[in-house]
Every structure is written in structure tokens, then in C-alpha cells.
Amino acid sequence: MKLDIYTFTNNGGRKYNEDFADFCMDSARAFFVLADGLGGHYGGDIASHCIVKHLIAAWAADAGAASRTEWLERQIAEANDALLMLQKEREGRMKSTVVALCLDAGMASWAHVGDSRLYYLSSGGIERLTADHSVTYKKYRAGEISRDAMNFDEDRSSLLRAVGDEGHCEPECGCLGCGRQLMPGDAFLLCSDGFWEYLYDEEILVDCLKSETAEEWGQLLMLRVMKRMKPDSDNLTFMAVVVR
């Protein structure tokens, strides 16, 4: 499996970057993880690093699983346990979101907790594979606000699930249905809320269709974001993945 990958992270308008992302891959499979440490909680950067490093290490040690969604669910639970232990050791409330993507044997599986997102682009269309675990998303589902208004809603940062939140770290998992195989030109975008809040789905799709490489796609998106960022903007991180 050939992949074109571009990653980017930036402090935005904050003093510290509490986002963290990483990936690992070989000739047959690849694994991508992005975590966004929660602002206002001590050690958000520690939380995001803890989660990503745990999941990457687990993937590197894994010889293959019958169900990737079950594997993701189990590993996120273990990452949550590790973070809860760190909280006790450091007497802090550090928490984080997470979104993870497995590409294995030409198929895709994913899991997330919180409001970091995963988009899937294929055949000229775009789909959000993750549904934010937030008060804002519940308002959207209830018809109180529009889909586009989610980007600016005042409750957008009020999360209902997070890693490091005992009792509220239930990952939501999924996979492309009916054993669907990935095709050249298919693409994925993993991103933190500091990135997606400035973009509409149609813009993500248009810039992907205009691009020859994952890097060009990412740079076109950043040009949009930079024009809209505020001085106190959040950390922003994304991973662009294109199947070749």
C-alpha cells in the first residue's frame, strides 16, 4: 500500500502546544494517531503524548488482529488507564481527545474520543467519519443549530467524553462497510478542533481535488486557516493521508 502523508502542527496563539500526532507504517499497513490535550487542565501536553505514544507502541508490537475496531477499543481503554495512573502520580487532571486511523490490508478502521475529527474523501465526495462528543454536536443533532454553525458555537469546547476522564472515555469506532477496499485517490484527514473550526467540509474537499500531493493539499488548507485565525487561536494539528 502506497501512501502520501503530510503532517503539520502549530501553537496557534497559545504559549504551549498541547496537541500531539504521530504515525507508523510499513509496506502493508499504517497507523495514525492525533490527540489534543484539553486546555484549562494541567498537563494537556503530557496527556496527548501519553496517549499517542501508548497507541503507537501497541501498534508496533501487534502482529495483526481479527477485528481492528475491537483492538482500537481495547488499546484506547489501556491508554486511558495509563493516563489515569499519571494523574494520580502527578496530582493533576490532565485529559485529552484522541482520533486514530488503521489502514490494514487495504481497509480502514478508526476510533475517537472527544472532538478531534477524521474525514474521508473518495469519488469526489467527503464524509465526516467521526461525530464530536460535545455539547455543540448534541445541539446540532437536536436541530438547535446548523452544521456550519458548529464551528463557532459557544459550547464547542464542552466535551462529553475525553481520555483521562474516568467513566467518560468510551471510544466510538467504525470501519468502511462490506470489506470495502481503499482505492488510489482516496484520502483521509485527521485534525484537532483548532484546525477544523476554520474550515467547511466543501473547502477541505475542493483543496484535496486541486492538489497533486498531500503536502500541497495541506498547504492549501493552511492558507485558508491563516486568513481566519484569531490572535488567541487554539493549537492546530492535522495529518493528511492520500492513497496512491
C-alpha positions as CSV (number, residue, x, y, z in Angstrom):
1,M,0.0,0.0,0.0
2,K,1.4,3.3,-1.1
3,L,0.5,6.4,0.9
4,D,1.4,10.1,0.5
5,I,1.4,11.7,4.0
6,Y,1.8,15.3,5.3
7,T,1.6,16.4,8.9
8,F,1.5,19.8,10.5
9,T,1.2,21.2,14.0
10,N,1.4,24.7,15.4
11,N,0.9,26.5,18.7
12,G,-1.5,28.9,17.2
13,G,-2.0,31.8,19.6
14,R,-1.1,29.8,22.7
15,K,2.2,29.7,24.6
16,Y,2.3,25.9,24.6
17,N,1.3,23.2,22.1
18,E,-0.8,20.6,23.8
19,D,-1.6,18.7,20.5
20,F,0.5,15.7,19.5
21,A,0.3,13.4,16.5
22,D,2.4,10.5,15.1
23,F,2.2,7.6,12.7
24,C,4.0,4.4,11.8
25,M,3.8,2.3,8.7
26,D,5.3,-0.5,6.6
27,S,4.6,-1.9,3.2
28,A,1.3,-3.5,4.2
29,R,-0.3,-1.3,6.9
30,A,-0.3,2.1,8.5
31,F,-1.5,3.7,11.8
32,F,-2.2,7.3,12.5
33,V,-3.0,8.9,15.9
34,L,-3.8,12.5,16.9
35,A,-4.5,13.8,20.4
36,D,-5.5,17.2,21.7
37,G,-4.7,17.9,25.3
38,L,-7.6,19.7,26.9
39,G,-6.9,23.4,27.6
40,G,-7.6,24.5,31.2
41,H,-6.4,21.2,32.5
42,Y,-2.9,20.8,34.0
43,G,-0.6,18.8,31.7
44,G,-2.6,18.7,28.5
45,D,0.7,18.1,26.6
46,I,1.5,15.3,28.9
47,A,-1.9,13.7,28.3
48,S,-1.7,13.9,24.5
49,H,1.9,12.5,24.4
50,C,0.9,9.6,26.8
51,I,-2.0,8.5,24.6
52,V,-0.2,8.8,21.3
53,K,2.9,7.0,22.5
54,H,0.9,4.2,24.0
55,L,-1.1,3.6,20.9
56,I,1.9,3.8,18.5
57,A,3.8,1.3,20.7
58,A,0.8,-1.0,20.8
59,W,0.5,-0.9,17.0
60,A,4.3,-1.6,16.5
61,A,4.1,-4.6,18.8
62,D,0.9,-6.0,17.2
63,A,1.1,-8.9,14.8
64,G,-2.4,-8.4,13.4
65,A,-5.9,-8.6,14.8
66,A,-9.1,-10.2,13.6
67,S,-11.0,-7.0,14.4
68,R,-9.3,-3.7,14.3
69,T,-12.2,-1.9,15.9
70,E,-12.0,-4.2,18.9
71,W,-8.3,-3.7,19.0
72,L,-8.7,0.1,19.0
73,E,-11.3,0.0,21.7
74,R,-9.1,-2.1,23.9
75,Q,-5.9,0.0,23.3
76,I,-7.7,3.3,24.0
77,A,-9.0,1.8,27.2
78,E,-5.5,0.8,28.2
79,A,-4.2,4.3,27.2
80,N,-7.0,5.7,29.5
81,D,-5.8,3.5,32.4
82,A,-2.2,4.7,31.8
83,L,-3.3,8.4,31.9
84,L,-5.4,7.9,35.0
85,M,-2.3,6.4,36.7
86,L,-0.3,9.5,35.6
87,Q,-3.0,11.7,37.1
88,K,-2.5,10.1,40.5
89,E,1.3,10.2,40.3
90,R,1.3,13.9,39.3
91,E,-1.8,15.0,41.1
92,G,-3.3,16.6,38.0
93,R,-6.5,16.4,35.9
94,M,-4.8,16.0,32.5
95,K,-7.1,14.9,29.8
96,S,-7.1,14.7,26.0
97,T,-9.1,13.8,22.9
98,V,-7.9,11.1,20.5
99,V,-8.6,10.1,17.0
100,A,-6.9,7.0,15.5
101,L,-6.9,5.5,12.0
102,C,-5.8,2.0,11.0
103,L,-5.1,1.2,7.3
104,D,-4.6,-2.6,7.1
105,A,-4.9,-5.0,4.2
106,G,-6.4,-2.2,2.1
107,M,-9.2,-1.5,4.6
108,A,-9.8,1.4,7.0
109,S,-10.9,1.3,10.7
110,W,-10.9,4.1,13.2
111,A,-11.9,5.2,16.7
112,H,-12.2,8.5,18.5
113,V,-12.9,10.1,21.9
114,G,-13.8,13.9,22.1
115,D,-13.9,16.3,19.2
116,S,-10.8,15.6,17.2
117,R,-12.1,14.6,13.7
118,L,-11.5,12.1,10.9
119,Y,-12.7,12.9,7.4
120,Y,-12.8,10.5,4.4
121,L,-12.7,11.7,0.8
122,S,-13.5,9.4,-2.0
123,S,-15.0,9.6,-5.5
124,G,-15.4,13.3,-5.4
125,G,-17.2,13.4,-2.0
126,I,-16.4,14.0,1.6
127,E,-17.7,12.3,4.8
128,R,-17.1,13.0,8.4
129,L,-16.4,9.6,9.9
130,T,-16.4,10.9,13.5
131,A,-19.2,12.6,15.4
132,D,-17.9,15.1,18.0
133,H,-18.5,14.1,21.6
134,S,-19.5,17.6,22.6
135,V,-22.5,19.7,23.7
136,T,-22.4,21.5,20.4
137,Y,-22.8,18.3,18.4
138,K,-25.8,17.3,20.6
139,K,-27.3,20.8,19.8
140,Y,-26.8,20.1,16.1
141,R,-28.3,16.7,16.3
142,A,-31.3,18.2,18.1
143,G,-31.8,20.7,15.3
144,E,-30.9,23.7,17.5
145,I,-28.0,24.9,15.3
146,S,-26.9,24.2,11.7
147,R,-24.0,22.0,10.7
148,D,-21.9,25.0,9.7
149,A,-22.7,26.8,13.0
150,M,-21.0,24.1,14.9
151,N,-17.6,25.7,14.0
152,F,-18.4,28.8,16.1
153,D,-20.9,27.6,18.7
154,E,-20.2,28.8,22.3
155,D,-20.4,25.3,23.7
156,R,-18.0,23.8,21.2
157,S,-15.3,23.2,23.8
158,S,-17.7,21.5,26.2
159,L,-16.8,17.8,25.8
160,L,-18.9,14.9,26.9
161,R,-16.1,12.3,26.6
162,A,-12.3,12.5,27.0
163,V,-9.4,10.2,27.6
164,G,-8.4,10.6,31.3
165,D,-12.0,11.2,32.4
166,E,-12.8,8.2,34.5
167,G,-16.2,6.8,33.4
168,H,-16.4,9.1,30.3
169,C,-13.9,7.6,28.0
170,E,-16.0,5.4,25.7
171,P,-14.4,5.3,22.3
172,E,-16.6,5.3,19.2
173,C,-15.3,3.0,16.5
174,G,-16.1,2.4,12.8
175,C,-14.8,0.8,9.6
176,L,-15.6,1.1,5.9
177,G,-18.5,-1.2,5.3
178,C,-18.7,-4.5,3.5
179,G,-15.0,-5.0,3.5
180,R,-14.6,-2.0,1.2
181,Q,-11.1,-1.7,-0.2
182,L,-9.3,1.6,-0.4
183,M,-8.6,2.9,-3.9
184,P,-6.0,5.3,-5.3
185,G,-7.1,8.8,-4.8
186,D,-8.9,8.0,-1.5
187,A,-7.8,10.4,1.2
188,F,-8.2,10.9,5.0
189,L,-7.8,14.0,7.2
190,L,-7.2,13.7,10.9
191,C,-7.3,17.1,12.8
192,S,-7.8,18.8,16.1
193,D,-10.6,21.4,16.6
194,G,-8.1,24.2,16.4
195,F,-7.8,23.3,12.7
196,W,-11.3,22.3,11.6
197,E,-13.0,25.2,13.3
198,Y,-11.8,27.4,10.5
199,L,-12.9,25.2,7.6
200,Y,-16.0,23.9,5.9
201,D,-16.3,20.4,4.6
202,E,-16.6,21.7,1.0
203,E,-13.3,23.6,1.3
204,I,-11.5,20.5,2.5
205,L,-12.8,18.6,-0.5
206,V,-12.1,21.3,-3.1
207,D,-8.5,21.7,-1.9
208,C,-7.9,18.0,-2.0
209,L,-9.3,17.7,-5.6
210,K,-7.0,20.6,-6.7
211,S,-3.8,19.0,-5.2
212,E,-1.2,16.7,-6.7
213,T,0.3,15.8,-3.3
214,A,-0.7,15.5,0.4
215,E,1.6,18.4,1.2
216,E,0.0,20.6,-1.4
217,W,-3.4,19.8,0.0
218,G,-2.3,20.6,3.5
219,Q,-0.7,23.9,2.4
220,L,-3.9,25.0,0.6
221,L,-5.9,24.3,3.7
222,M,-3.4,26.2,5.9
223,L,-3.7,29.2,3.6
224,R,-7.4,29.3,4.4
225,V,-6.9,28.8,8.1
226,M,-4.2,31.5,8.4
227,K,-6.5,34.1,6.9
228,R,-9.2,33.3,9.6
229,M,-7.1,32.6,12.7
230,K,-7.5,34.9,15.7
231,P,-4.6,36.1,17.9
232,D,-5.7,33.8,20.7
233,S,-6.4,30.8,18.4
234,D,-6.0,27.3,19.7
235,N,-3.2,24.8,18.9
236,L,-3.8,23.3,15.4
237,T,-2.7,20.0,14.1
238,F,-3.6,17.8,11.1
239,M,-2.5,14.7,9.2
240,A,-3.3,14.5,5.5
241,V,-3.2,10.9,4.1
242,V,-3.7,10.1,0.4
243,V,-3.8,6.6,-1.1
244,R,-1.6,6.2,-4.2
